Amino acid sequence: MKLAVVGSINVDMTVTAERIPLKGETLMGDSISYIPGGKGANQAVAMAKLGAEVEMFGCVGDDSHGQKMIDNLKNVGVKTDHIKVLSDVPTGIAMITVGDNDNTIIVIPGANGKVDKAYVDSIKDTLATYDMVVLQHEIPLETVHYIVDFCAERKVPVVLNPAPAAEVPMEIIEKVTYVTPNEHEAVLIFGNEMSTEEMLKKYPEKLVITQGSRGVSTCLKSGEVLTIPARPAKVVDTTGAGDTLNGAFSVQVSNGADMKTALTYANTAASLSTEKFGAQSGMPTSEEVEKELRG
């Protein structure tokens, strides 16, 4: 199965400290690292490390960061032939503070903001040849919705990870194959009138809600709400855990796995990713996930 990711490519500027500073507070940090990131690139790397055939679509700047990000994707086996290099904008940056087993993130879009309809028009024919397209919210939302409409016309399955949180029109929810918000993103999309269980039952085997340390839930076609509990982890860095889950889930469902199998695998991969530092560097291989699942 061939997977395509259209999304963000960032450099993660990661600072570690004893804890995350309070508003107006100055803390002494421990270290600073420049690490490949971006939700789109992270998910592509997660898929490649799990053995999938995957191509990344997006934009970077004509700067040292941009070339490093392309090289990094190539080094883990992600195809990069259609990544556009722009001369007038910088590569996107995410400023991350890691402390006390948590993180805060500020994203500066840069070239990711230029992943527009014209760019999508230039890659449409290639996208149509893929078995699944995976999307997130770190490129312009009108571009995300444009791709969903195109994929629906061409009957290409879509996984939409609606992060960072933003409202999503119901017609877009209807057109995607899977939508994978966390609890906060789900409330923004579906409103707070419905409980989590009611949301899940309205979209069986389409809506997957991640709940951090409480695991991940969906509703099966039978009407049963399935919750896969989180695997206990010795947490080092949670950055990229959600991207690992989305990448692993996409690989599994594109290969025909049922929801329970796919979510168990994805949850395990996400948990393993938190036990190492860095979003992409912490992502497990298929061998590591399978070993953990065997116990």
N, C-alpha and C positions, 0 to 999 in steps of 0.2 A: 504493500500500500504506500502511496506517495502522499505526503502531507505538505501543505503550504501554510506559512505564517505570514500575514501582512500586519506589520506593527512597528513598534518602537525599537530603536537601537541606541542605547545610551552608554556613557561611561558612568559607573557608580563611584563617586568620590566618598569613600566610607571612612568615618572617624569613629574610633572606639573610645569609650569612657566608662567610668565606674557605673554611671547611670545617665539617663537622659536629663539635660538641664531643665529647670523650671523656667517659666517666663521671666525674662529679665536677669537670669542668673548666668554667671560665667563659671565654667568648670575647666580643670586641666584635663586634656585628653591623653590617651595612651598611645595611639598610633593613627596614621592616615594611609589609606591605600586607594589606588585607582584600579577599579575592577570592571571588566565587561558586564554590561547590564542592559536594562530596558525590558519591559514585560514581554514584548514580542520576541526579542532575541533570546531572552531567558527561556521562554517556552520552546523555541526552536532547538536550543542547546539541550534542554531536558529530553526532548524527543530523540535527538541524534544519539545522546548518551545511552538511551534505552534501545538503540538499534534501528530506529526508524529511518526511512529515506525522506528527507525534509529539505525544503528550500525556504530561505528568508527573503521577503520582499519589504523594502522600505528605503529610507534615505539617510545618508550621513553627510557631514561637511567635508570639504577638501582640506582637511587638517590632519595632524598626526593622530588624534583620537579616532577619526573616521577610518583611517587605514588600519589601525590596530584592531578596531572592532571587526572589520571585514576579515582580517587575517585570523582573528580568534575564532570566528564562525567557521572558516575553512578548516582550521586545525582540528575541530571536533567533528567534522564531516558534514556540516551544513552547506548546501549549495548557495552561492551568493551572486550568481550571474546577473540578476536583475536588480541588485541594489544600486540606487542612483546616487552618485557623488555630486554634491552641489558646491559651487564655489562662493556663494554669497551668504551662507549661513553656517554656524558652527554645528558640530555633532552635539546631540542632546546630552545633558548631564543630569544625574540624580545625586543630590547631596543627602547622604544617609548618616544618621547618628545611631550607633549601636551601643546599648548599655543595659545592664540588669535584665538580660534575656528578652529585650524588646528593641524596637527601632522607631525612628521618625524619618520621613522621606520628603524632600522637596524636589520636584522635577522641573527642569528648564528644557522645554521641548526642542528648541533649535531646529535641526533639519527634519525632525519627526513631524513638525507642523506643516511641512511641505509635501507630505504623503497625501496628495489631493486627487480629485477626480481625473485630472489629466494624466497623472502618474498611473492610476488604476487603468485608464483606457489603454495605456501603453503595455500593460501586462495581462490584459483580459484573456487573450487567446491562450497564454501560458497557464493562467490560473484555472481555466476550464479543463485542463488536462489532469488536474490533481484529484485525488479521491476524497480529500477533505480540506477545508480552509479554516484556519484558526485565527480569531480576531480578539483584540482588547481595546481599551479606551485611551491609549497614549498617543494615538494619531487623531486627526480631526474627526468628530463624530459623524459629520455628513459623509466623510469617506467610508467610515465603517458601515453606515446604512446603505450607501451606494453599492458596496461590495456584497452585502447581504442580499439586496435586490437582484444583483447580477447572478449570484450563485443560486438563488431560488429559481430564476429563469432557466439556468443551465442544469438544475437538479444536482448541484454539488453540495454535499452536506457541510454545515457550518457549526463550529463551536464558538460561541461568543462568551468571553470572560469580561463582564461589564465592569472592569476596574481600570483606573480609578472610578469611583462612584459617579454616575450621571443618569439622568432620566433616559429611558429607552421607550420609544413608541411601541404600543401593543402590536402593531402590524409587523414590526421587526421581530418581536418575540415570537409571533406566529410563524415567521418564515425561517428562523434558525432551527437547527436540529437539536442543539443542546445550548442551554444558557447556565452559567456557573457563577452566580454572585455569592458574596459572603452575606451574612445576616443584614448588615447595614445597607449594602447595595440592593438587596432584595426588597427592603422596606421602601427605598427610594423609587424602585421600579414599580412595585405592586401596591404600595400604600400600606398604612399600618392598620387598616380595617380587618385584614385577614391575618390569622395566625400563621406561623411557619408551616404547620401541617396542612392548613387550608390552601396555602399557596402551592405546596408540593402536589396536593391531590388534584388541583386544577390543571397541572401540566405534568402528568405521569411520564416518567422516563425522558423528560425534556429538561425540567428544572432540577438543578443540582445545587444545593446550598451548603457552602462550607461554613463550619462553626468552630474553627480554631481547635482548642484543646478538647472540645466535645465531639469532634469528628466531622463527618460529612453525611448529608441526608438527601434522599430522593424518594419518589413514590413509584412503586412498580405498577405495571399495567393491571395487576390483580387488585390494586387499591391499597396494598400494604405499604406503609411508610417504612423505608429501610434506612437505618442509621448505622454507619460503619464507625465504630469508636476510634479515637486517635490512638496510635501506637505510642506508648511512653518513650520519651526521648531524653537524652542528655544534651539539652539545648545549648548550643554555642552561638548561633546566629540564625534568626528566623527569616532573614532577607531571602526572597526567592522561593519560599516554601509553597506559597500559593501557585506560583508559576510552575513549579515542579509537579504539583498535583494536576494542574490543567494539561501540561504536556503529557504526563503519564496516562491520564484519562483519555486524551485524544488518541494516543497510540493504541490503547486497548480497545476502544470502541471502533476505531477504524479497522482493526483486525477481527472484529466480530464478537468480542467478548460481551457477555451479559453485564447488566449494570452492577450486580453485586461483585462480580469478579473484577470489573474495571475499577470500581471505587475502592475496593480492598487493596488492589495493586497501587492505585494512585495515592491513597492515604499513606501506605507504607513508604513509597518513594518520597513523599513530602516530609514525613517524619525523619527519614534518614538524612535528608538534605539539611535539616536544622542542626545536625551534629558536627558540621564542619563550617568553617568561616567562608563567607562569600556566597553570592547568589548562584553563580554558575559552577564555581569550583567545588561547591558542596553537593552538587547534584549527583545522585547515584547512577551506576551502570545497571543494565538489566540483570547482570549476574549478581550484583549486590542485593537488588530487590528480591530476586527469586530465592536467594540464600536465606534472606530474612523471613520470607513467607513460608519456607520449609521449616523454619524454626530450629 
